[in-house]
Amino acid sequence: MKASIYITIIALFTAVIIFSCEKNSSKDDNIAITKERITGFVQKGPFINGTSITISELNSELVPTGKNFNSQILDNKGTFEIKNVELSSQYIELKADGFYFNEVQGESSSAQLTLYALSDLTDKTSLNINILSNLEKTRVEYLISRQYSFNEAIIFFADSTDS
């Protein structure tokens, strides 16, 4: 009888400890963001006028919240601009989908290309989407899933690409 009481007490104590533990405090908290405009460039060679640009709001675990902003490339230099952006989180995914100037062939690409970037908008209004940002995205998502904060994941990626 005493053994079952001890086991019950230990089980209750263990349950209290498990359920009272807080989530990893190194995760970033979401911060509401309002930007009058966000600008930037999309480069592989420059993406061509009319290329679709989508900004999607993400939570601190990089899960889409469902809030999106759409625009397009404004010129053949790859320039984009999105006005009046209001977000409940500072994290975004940028997606560019279109044709680009192929600098090897000296003409527009024959097929569309999709590139991505992740960003924390806290102190930014200008962003770039390029091959490196596209490679960075998958690695940062992996590090976030391993309990790194967004800033830690970005720094870890940058350190791993220095050679």
C-alpha positions as CSV (number, residue, x, y, z in Angstrom):
1,M,0.0,0.0,0.0
2,K,2.8,2.4,0.9
3,A,4.6,1.7,-2.4
4,S,1.5,2.7,-4.4
5,I,1.2,5.9,-2.4
6,Y,4.8,6.7,-3.1
7,I,4.4,5.9,-6.8
8,T,1.3,8.1,-7.0
9,I,3.1,11.0,-5.3
10,I,6.1,10.7,-7.6
11,A,3.9,10.6,-10.6
12,L,2.0,13.7,-9.5
13,F,5.2,15.5,-8.7
14,T,6.6,14.6,-12.1
15,A,3.4,15.8,-13.9
16,V,3.5,19.1,-12.0
17,I,7.1,19.7,-13.0
18,I,6.5,18.8,-16.7
19,F,3.4,20.9,-17.1
20,S,4.8,23.9,-15.2
21,C,7.9,24.2,-17.4
22,E,7.8,27.2,-19.6
23,K,8.5,27.1,-23.3
24,N,12.1,27.8,-24.4
25,S,12.6,31.5,-23.5
26,S,15.2,31.9,-26.3
27,K,12.4,32.1,-28.8
28,D,11.6,35.6,-30.1
29,D,8.3,37.2,-29.2
30,N,6.2,38.6,-32.0
31,I,6.2,42.3,-32.3
32,A,3.5,44.2,-34.2
33,I,5.0,46.1,-37.2
34,T,3.7,48.9,-39.4
35,K,5.8,50.0,-42.4
36,E,4.8,52.8,-44.7
37,R,6.6,51.0,-47.5
38,I,8.9,48.0,-48.0
39,T,11.3,48.1,-51.0
40,G,14.0,45.9,-52.3
41,F,15.5,44.1,-55.3
42,V,15.1,40.6,-56.6
43,Q,18.3,39.3,-58.3
44,K,19.5,36.2,-60.0
45,G,20.1,38.4,-62.9
46,P,17.6,41.1,-62.3
47,F,14.0,39.8,-62.3
48,I,12.0,41.4,-65.0
49,N,9.1,43.9,-64.8
50,G,5.9,42.2,-63.8
51,T,7.4,39.4,-61.7
52,S,5.1,38.5,-58.9
53,I,6.2,39.4,-55.3
54,T,4.4,38.0,-52.2
55,I,5.1,38.9,-48.6
56,S,3.6,36.5,-46.1
57,E,3.5,37.2,-42.4
58,L,5.0,34.4,-40.2
59,N,4.9,33.7,-36.5
60,S,8.0,33.2,-34.4
61,E,8.1,29.5,-35.4
62,L,8.0,30.6,-39.1
63,V,4.4,29.3,-39.6
64,P,2.3,31.5,-42.0
65,T,-0.4,33.4,-40.3
66,G,-2.5,33.8,-43.4
67,K,-1.8,37.5,-43.9
68,N,-0.3,38.3,-47.4
69,F,0.7,41.3,-49.4
70,N,1.1,41.1,-53.2
71,S,3.0,43.3,-55.6
72,Q,5.2,43.0,-58.6
73,I,8.6,44.0,-60.0
74,L,8.4,47.7,-61.1
75,D,11.3,47.7,-63.7
76,N,13.9,45.5,-65.3
77,K,16.3,46.2,-62.5
78,G,14.4,43.9,-60.1
79,T,12.9,46.7,-58.0
80,F,9.8,46.1,-55.9
81,E,7.8,48.2,-53.4
82,I,4.9,47.3,-51.1
83,K,3.1,50.1,-49.3
84,N,1.2,50.3,-46.0
85,V,2.2,47.0,-44.5
86,E,0.7,46.2,-41.1
87,L,1.6,43.0,-39.4
88,S,1.1,41.4,-36.0
89,S,4.5,39.7,-36.2
90,Q,7.9,41.1,-37.4
91,Y,8.7,37.9,-39.4
92,I,8.0,37.6,-43.1
93,E,8.7,35.3,-46.0
94,L,9.2,37.0,-49.4
95,K,8.6,35.1,-52.6
96,A,9.5,36.2,-56.1
97,D,8.2,34.2,-59.0
98,G,9.0,35.2,-62.6
99,F,11.5,35.6,-65.4
100,Y,14.9,37.1,-64.9
101,F,17.7,38.5,-67.2
102,N,20.1,35.7,-68.0
103,E,23.5,37.4,-67.9
104,V,25.2,34.4,-69.6
105,Q,22.9,34.4,-72.7
106,G,22.2,38.1,-72.6
107,E,18.4,37.7,-72.8
108,S,15.4,36.9,-70.6
109,S,15.3,33.4,-69.1
110,S,13.3,30.8,-71.0
111,A,11.7,29.5,-67.8
112,Q,10.4,31.1,-64.6
113,L,12.3,30.9,-61.3
114,T,11.0,31.2,-57.8
115,L,13.2,32.6,-55.1
116,Y,12.5,33.1,-51.4
117,A,13.8,35.1,-48.4
118,L,13.0,35.3,-44.7
119,S,13.4,38.5,-42.8
120,D,12.8,40.2,-39.4
121,L,11.2,43.6,-40.3
122,T,12.0,45.1,-36.9
123,D,14.6,47.5,-38.2
124,K,14.3,47.1,-41.9
125,T,12.4,48.7,-44.8
126,S,14.7,47.5,-47.7
127,L,15.0,43.8,-48.4
128,N,16.6,41.7,-51.1
129,I,15.6,38.3,-52.6
130,N,18.5,36.4,-54.2
131,I,20.2,33.0,-54.5
132,L,21.8,33.3,-51.0
133,S,18.5,34.3,-49.3
134,N,16.9,31.3,-51.0
135,L,19.6,28.9,-49.7
136,E,19.4,30.5,-46.2
137,K,15.6,30.0,-45.9
138,T,15.7,26.2,-45.6
139,R,18.6,26.3,-43.1
140,V,17.0,28.9,-40.9
141,E,13.7,27.0,-40.9
142,Y,15.6,23.9,-39.8
143,L,17.4,25.8,-37.0
144,I,14.1,27.3,-35.8
145,S,12.6,23.8,-35.6
146,R,15.6,23.0,-33.3
147,Q,14.7,25.8,-30.9
148,Y,17.1,28.5,-32.1
149,S,15.6,32.0,-32.2
150,F,15.3,33.7,-35.5
151,N,18.4,35.9,-34.8
152,E,20.4,33.0,-33.7
153,A,19.5,31.0,-36.8
154,I,20.4,33.9,-39.1
155,I,23.8,34.4,-37.4
156,F,24.5,30.6,-37.4
157,F,23.8,30.5,-41.1
158,A,26.0,33.5,-41.8
159,D,28.8,32.0,-39.8
160,S,28.5,28.7,-41.6
161,T,28.8,30.4,-45.0
162,D,32.0,32.3,-44.2
163,S,35.0,30.6,-45.7
